[in-house]
Amino acid sequence: MPDQENLDFSTILATSAHDMKNSLFMVLQSIEVLGSAENLTDEQHKSFADLHYQTSRVNSTLMQLLALYRAENKQLPIYIDEHYVNDIFTEVIDKNQSYLDHHDIQIEIDVDDQLMGYFDFDLITYLIADIFVNALRHAQKIIYLRAFIDDGYLNIQVEDDGVGYPEHMLAVSNNNQSEFNANKGRSGLGLLFAKRIVAEHKNKQL
């Protein structure tokens, strides 16, 4: 009997995540359509907004897994060009407008309309969106979006008035994937993803 072909679990996981991501995209579109119906009560609109938010979080995790897999295998496409930073904030807010409409969270933006930077627009927008979604989850009343040039570097900040990251999650940013502790309920995958994407953006090795 011939030897069974060895299975690469990481490849299987990445392929499955890609398929699930495509399906979730269709689900998110359907939720947006259903949630925009005019015959819904305020409570029903809020329920659809919450459902859209939670589905987006699942989709975000799948995107992170795919990006990390591709980065690990040197397959993550990076397209660096000059972009307006405010376009990122606009897109992030638009994608979460339904949730914002039904929750008492204020958004304050501090960015020059003409501020530009060199980065992969899709990856950085997705990264900021992931941080923003996390801020929505933990903010009490307000989220700040700021961007400015500091010592020659583009600095983009997302800040909320929640309790902040616990120490074990902050430690993940200085460790590798083996340091994750799933028993704590927060793996730190988002921080690892953020660190990897930012590391792909360099100027003269900085």
C-alpha positions, 0 to 999 in steps of 0.5 A: 500500500503506497504511503499516504501523502503528508498533509500540510496543516498550515496550508489546509488551514489557510485554504479553509480560512480563504473559503470561509472569508469569501462566504462571510463576505456574502453574509456581511453583505446580506446583513447590511441589506437586511439591517437597512430595511425601513420597517425594522424597529430601533431594537431590530436595527441595533440587533443587525448592527451588532450581528454585523459587528460580530461577523466582521470580527470573525472575518477579521480573524480569518484575514489575520490568519491568511496574512500571517500565513502568506507573510510566513511563506513570503507570499504577502503582496505589498504595494507601497505608494503615496496615499492620503491618510484621511482616506483610511479613516473615512473608509474605516468609519464607513464600514462601521457606520451601522454600529456607530449609528446604534451605539453611543460612541463619539468619533473624534478625528484629528488629521490634516486633509492633505497629510500623505504617506507611503504605504500599502493602502489595503493592508494599512487600512485593514490594520487600522480597521481591525484596531478600530473594531477592537476599540469599538468593543472596549470604548465607553464613550469616545474613540480618537483617530489621529495622524501626524508626522513625527520625526519624519515618520507617519504616526497613526493613532487609534485610542479609546477611553476603555481600560486598555490592553492587559499586560499579558497581551502587551507582552505578546508584541515582544514575543513569538506565536508560542507565547499565546495563551488561549486560556486567557480568552485573548490570543494576541493574534491582532497584535502579532498581525499589526507587528508583522504588517508594520514591519513590512513598511520600511524606509532605509531599513527603519 
